Amino acid sequence: MASSSPVSRQRTCKRIALYNYKGGVSKTTTALNLAAALISVGRKVAILDCDGQCNTTGFLVPDLQPEQMDMDETEDEDEGLDAPLAAQGAEPEILRDPVRPAQSPAEEINLDALLQDRLEPNIFSLSYPYFEGRPINEEPELMTVVGEQYGGQLLLLPGSSQIVKLDLELGNLTFDDANAKRIFGFSEHLFTMLERFHKLDFIIVDCGPNSGPLNRQLVLSCDYMLPPVMADKYCLSSVHGLLNHVLPNWFKWQRKLIAAQDAAHIRTDRDFALYAFKRTAPLILPFLVCNYKMSSGPRKVRMLTVHSAKYVRALNRVVTGYLQEFAIPRDINDLRRFVANRLRANRGVNVIAFMKTDVISLLQISQELSRPAFLLTVADIAAQTKPESRDRVSKERALVYFHSRMESLRDWIIWLPL
């Protein structure tokens, strides 16, 4: 009779990390809407909010009650803070525009709900016990996102502002510590427990905007890394840094960890086998360019504006140039060659102009309704705009466009092998 131990079971869940160490590139937006697109075809999905800003959690659970926080007690108050400024003379005024006052309570933001610190269990409360020698050995709890549009198929591991502690703990570990060889495998163990107990089809990891050790753990524990970018000069430098510095160093670290775990026989130890780190590095999916502008080109064909197009072409040159330089095995020890071999194109394309600025108007409605834009309907748009207005027509067109883009991404993600 086959063993029912988790160690003996075959993986059936794909893990996808939304990652770019530059912030503000639509990682959370892509994660939320990819998850919505997947559940729309019957897949069971868990989103892991691994960004200390907890935007995914705030979006999916908008009615949180705040924790009790004592804000009244302050110590070591510096009463003389303004004293040095008094000697500077009259304080110059920064020019400002008038802010429209609220006409009713409904126009005010509910700060209590917005500034919620965390829910439990969350990514921190499930991860930190590993560092204290208390790994999860029973079903890890996930939150089922409420809403008939989700059909019970969307689960959430909430974020926590305390996640920075995991970065600090991981940064202090070395391979010389026998416990570290096991602790470094906490993400593999946690992901395995989540996907098997909850019978998940997909885990989507919404990473924070940094290149710290926690993101290294999370990304390397996934099967695929999906990197959103913007059509601007800052993303040019982040893509170059990702390919030439961040990923080569991460893959080098992964090799060292696997060697250390093998030396400690963790992979063959039944008690610690689930801590064994993945031997294969994640495949890097195409860079999805978001938030670019379009205009009418020759013969009235819609194409990227001159400004947006030059950055998309530049991003493409960065990636194709990288592939041409490092695909040839000159130095077998150059990890950039290994990174080049992990780039997974979509029909030969590694940089995809994926989402134009027109969808921003949809995202505004999405935030108001706390519903992924992929799940918005024409009725939702009608309720938020004036009848027969040009704005309403443009948003309805944007919705059709957005659905087609996310459906194409969803279908390709499902098609990819595990």
NORCOR-V706338 format. One record per residue. N is the residue number from 1. RES is the residue in one small letter. D_LAST is the distance of its C-alpha to the last C-alpha in Angstrom with 2 decimals. Layout:
N,RES,D_LAST + N,RES,D_LAST
This chain:
1,m,26.43 + 2,a,22.87 + 3,s,22.79 + 4,s,21.69 + 5,s,21.09 + 6,p,17.95 + 7,v,17.67 + 8,s,17.21 + 9,r,14.49 + 10,q,10.91 + 11,r,8.34 + 12,t,7.38 + 13,c,7.59 + 14,k,6.00 + 15,r,8.74 + 16,i,10.67 + 17,a,14.03 + 18,l,16.87 + 19,y,18.97 + 20,n,22.10 + 21,y,24.95 + 22,k,27.39 + 23,g,28.25 + 24,g,29.00 + 25,v,26.32 + 26,s,24.88 + 27,k,21.96 + 28,t,23.03 + 29,t,23.90 + 30,t,20.53 + 31,a,18.74 + 32,l,21.15 + 33,n,21.04 + 34,l,17.31 + 35,a,17.25 + 36,a,20.24 + 37,a,18.76 + 38,l,15.73 + 39,i,18.18 + 40,s,20.43 + 41,v,18.26 + 42,g,17.96 + 43,r,14.81 + 44,k,15.63 + 45,v,15.22 + 46,a,16.65 + 47,i,18.06 + 48,l,19.09 + 49,d,22.27 + 50,c,22.46 + 51,d,25.26 + 52,g,28.77 + 53,q,30.12 + 54,c,28.31 + 55,n,28.33 + 56,t,25.34 + 57,t,27.16 + 58,g,30.44 + 59,f,29.06 + 60,l,27.45 + 61,v,30.30 + 62,p,33.38 + 63,d,36.02 + 64,l,35.60 + 65,q,38.80 + 66,p,39.55 + 67,e,40.02 + 68,q,43.57 + 69,m,44.28 + 70,d,47.76 + 71,m,48.55 + 72,d,52.31 + 73,e,52.76 + 74,t,52.88 + 75,e,54.16 + 76,d,55.74 + 77,e,56.33 + 78,d,57.75 + 79,e,60.73 + 80,g,61.78 + 81,l,58.71 + 82,d,60.68 + 83,a,63.73 + 84,p,62.76 + 85,l,61.88 + 86,a,65.38 + 87,a,66.86 + 88,q,64.77 + 89,g,66.90 + 90,a,65.80 + 91,e,62.03 + 92,p,60.77 + 93,e,59.00 + 94,i,55.61 + 95,l,55.83 + 96,r,53.99 + 97,d,53.60 + 98,p,54.66 + 99,v,52.04 + 100,r,52.57 + 101,p,53.51 + 102,a,51.80 + 103,q,53.78 + 104,s,52.35 + 105,p,50.19 + 106,a,47.38 + 107,e,47.08 + 108,e,46.33 + 109,i,42.88 + 110,n,42.31 + 111,l,41.91 + 112,d,41.52 + 113,a,38.29 + 114,l,37.07 + 115,l,37.69 + 116,q,36.11 + 117,d,34.96 + 118,r,32.31 + 119,l,31.32 + 120,e,30.59 + 121,p,28.22 + 122,n,26.47 + 123,i,24.17 + 124,f,27.22 + 125,s,28.59 + 126,l,25.35 + 127,s,24.74 + 128,y,28.32 + 129,p,29.10 + 130,y,26.81 + 131,f,29.30 + 132,e,32.14 + 133,g,30.87 + 134,r,30.02 + 135,p,26.25 + 136,i,24.92 + 137,n,25.24 + 138,e,25.36 + 139,e,23.57 + 140,p,23.07 + 141,e,24.58 + 142,l,23.07 + 143,m,25.26 + 144,t,24.82 + 145,v,25.75 + 146,v,28.96 + 147,g,29.54 + 148,e,29.50 + 149,q,27.36 + 150,y,24.43 + 151,g,25.00 + 152,g,23.99 + 153,q,20.30 + 154,l,20.36 + 155,l,20.69 + 156,l,21.90 + 157,l,22.30 + 158,p,25.45 + 159,g,26.33 + 160,s,29.34 + 161,s,31.80 + 162,q,31.95 + 163,i,28.53 + 164,v,30.50 + 165,k,31.54 + 166,l,28.05 + 167,d,28.28 + 168,l,31.69 + 169,e,30.71 + 170,l,27.78 + 171,g,30.10 + 172,n,32.65 + 173,l,30.47 + 174,t,30.71 + 175,f,29.19 + 176,d,32.67 + 177,d,32.42 + 178,a,31.12 + 179,n,29.93 + 180,a,28.06 + 181,k,25.62 + 182,r,24.64 + 183,i,25.09 + 184,f,22.83 + 185,g,20.01 + 186,f,20.91 + 187,s,18.01 + 188,e,15.46 + 189,h,17.76 + 190,l,18.31 + 191,f,14.74 + 192,t,14.13 + 193,m,17.43 + 194,l,16.84 + 195,e,13.63 + 196,r,15.13 + 197,f,18.65 + 198,h,18.00 + 199,k,15.31 + 200,l,13.30 + 201,d,10.65 + 202,f,10.50 + 203,i,12.28 + 204,i,14.06 + 205,v,16.17 + 206,d,19.42 + 207,c,20.72 + 208,g,24.40 + 209,p,26.07 + 210,n,26.62 + 211,s,25.33 + 212,g,26.27 + 213,p,24.82 + 214,l,23.21 + 215,n,21.10 + 216,r,20.25 + 217,q,19.02 + 218,l,17.02 + 219,v,15.34 + 220,l,14.62 + 221,s,13.06 + 222,c,10.39 + 223,d,7.19 + 224,y,9.23 + 225,m,13.00 + 226,l,14.80 + 227,p,18.49 + 228,p,21.23 + 229,v,24.60 + 230,m,28.10 + 231,a,30.38 + 232,d,32.78 + 233,k,34.00 + 234,y,32.59 + 235,c,28.99 + 236,l,29.89 + 237,s,30.76 + 238,s,27.73 + 239,v,25.31 + 240,h,27.46 + 241,g,27.48 + 242,l,23.75 + 243,l,23.14 + 244,n,26.21 + 245,h,26.63 + 246,v,24.14 + 247,l,20.85 + 248,p,22.69 + 249,n,24.33 + 250,w,21.22 + 251,f,19.45 + 252,k,22.77 + 253,w,22.95 + 254,q,19.52 + 255,r,20.80 + 256,k,24.02 + 257,l,22.48 + 258,i,20.43 + 259,a,23.71 + 260,a,25.70 + 261,q,23.50 + 262,d,23.65 + 263,a,27.41 + 264,a,27.68 + 265,h,25.76 + 266,i,23.58 + 267,r,20.59 + 268,t,22.93 + 269,d,24.86 + 270,r,24.01 + 271,d,25.35 + 272,f,23.26 + 273,a,20.05 + 274,l,18.02 + 275,y,19.44 + 276,a,17.95 + 277,f,16.18 + 278,k,12.78 + 279,r,13.79 + 280,t,11.52 + 281,a,12.58 + 282,p,10.65 + 283,l,10.67 + 284,i,13.67 + 285,l,13.56 + 286,p,17.00 + 287,f,19.91 + 288,l,20.91 + 289,v,24.71 + 290,c,26.40 + 291,n,30.04 + 292,y,31.71 + 293,k,34.78 + 294,m,35.53 + 295,s,38.84 + 296,s,40.39 + 297,g,40.41 + 298,p,42.25 + 299,r,42.97 + 300,k,41.82 + 301,v,38.12 + 302,r,36.20 + 303,m,34.60 + 304,l,34.10 + 305,t,37.38 + 306,v,38.76 + 307,h,37.99 + 308,s,34.34 + 309,a,33.71 + 310,k,35.05 + 311,y,32.54 + 312,v,29.54 + 313,r,30.90 + 314,a,31.41 + 315,l,27.84 + 316,n,26.73 + 317,r,29.23 + 318,v,27.95 + 319,v,24.38 + 320,t,25.49 + 321,g,28.21 + 322,y,25.85 + 323,l,23.68 + 324,q,26.92 + 325,e,28.36 + 326,f,25.60 + 327,a,23.62 + 328,i,26.64 + 329,p,26.59 + 330,r,30.02 + 331,d,29.54 + 332,i,26.77 + 333,n,27.21 + 334,d,26.70 + 335,l,23.44 + 336,r,23.65 + 337,r,22.82 + 338,f,19.57 + 339,v,18.86 + 340,a,19.74 + 341,n,17.22 + 342,r,14.38 + 343,l,15.53 + 344,r,13.32 + 345,a,15.88 + 346,n,16.02 + 347,r,18.26 + 348,g,19.79 + 349,v,20.53 + 350,n,19.70 + 351,v,22.22 + 352,i,22.38 + 353,a,25.47 + 354,f,23.73 + 355,m,26.19 + 356,k,29.98 + 357,t,32.55 + 358,d,33.64 + 359,v,30.98 + 360,i,32.74 + 361,s,35.21 + 362,l,32.46 + 363,l,31.11 + 364,q,34.66 + 365,i,34.80 + 366,s,31.35 + 367,q,32.67 + 368,e,35.89 + 369,l,34.22 + 370,s,31.37 + 371,r,28.97 + 372,p,26.05 + 373,a,27.42 + 374,f,24.88 + 375,l,26.62 + 376,l,30.11 + 377,t,32.37 + 378,v,35.44 + 379,a,37.51 + 380,d,36.18 + 381,i,37.26 + 382,a,40.59 + 383,a,41.29 + 384,q,40.81 + 385,t,42.82 + 386,k,46.21 + 387,p,46.65 + 388,e,46.69 + 389,s,46.22 + 390,r,44.66 + 391,d,42.27 + 392,r,41.02 + 393,v,40.45 + 394,s,38.52 + 395,k,36.25 + 396,e,35.60 + 397,r,34.64 + 398,a,32.40 + 399,l,30.67 + 400,v,29.96 + 401,y,28.69 + 402,f,26.46 + 403,h,24.94 + 404,s,24.20 + 405,r,22.51 + 406,m,20.28 + 407,e,19.45 + 408,s,18.43 + 409,l,16.13 + 410,r,14.69 + 411,d,14.21 + 412,w,12.44 + 413,i,10.02 + 414,i,9.37 + 415,w,9.25 + 416,l,6.66 + 417,p,3.79 + 418,l,0.00
